């Protein structure tokens, strides 16, 4: 078949365009160029299809964005399956899996961290977290509340670290070095508390603060469960 005889994008059969293929292209555009570059027109060019063909799979850009966000959960779940261990170990693993996926896709992560995807992978992730919390022995009302605390904390940290991936590394290093420069030079009489710990701030800045935050949160959950049982 010659190029002249080939069907145009508008004439191409619907079966030639899949939701997964659209998501692959959309993810690549966002990670390479940012969310502002993602349009149905651009997707059509990328997929050699009419923009209206994309709309047969996703009703609007937000629907597409939420499906892209669910892809992050799919990727995170794939890295921790099957899940075994104590409730605490399972929460640590899903938190770390979410963290690493968000850091791998920082631009998309920042777009969806505060959203509820309402799709299968997000529901599966929620099932893991809620099941783990129920194992603590806490009542269902407490579990419902703590589910939001745990997930929001995970996503907030993951989004924070994803954000650092979008900033020039030189600037990030300059910010870190300020602890061993400007912070240690603050006048002790005016900032006595800062002065007491300033020499240590640069050191702890290199530690894994995500892990520490997670441990503190899980310690609090365990303590609350023990108090409720008592």
Secondary structure, 3 states (H helix, E strand, C coil): CCCCCCCCCCCCCHHHCCHHHHHHHHHHHHHHHCHHHCCHHHHHHHHCCCHHHHHCCCCCHHHHHHHHHHHHHHHHHHCCCCCCCCHHHHHHHHHHHHHHHHHHCHHHHHHHCCCCCCCHHHHHHHHHHHHHHHCCCCCHHHHHHHHHHHHHHHHHHHHHHHHHHCCCHHHHHHHHHHHHCCHHHCCCCCCHHHHHHHHHHHHHCCCCHHHHHHHHHHHHHHHHHHHHHC
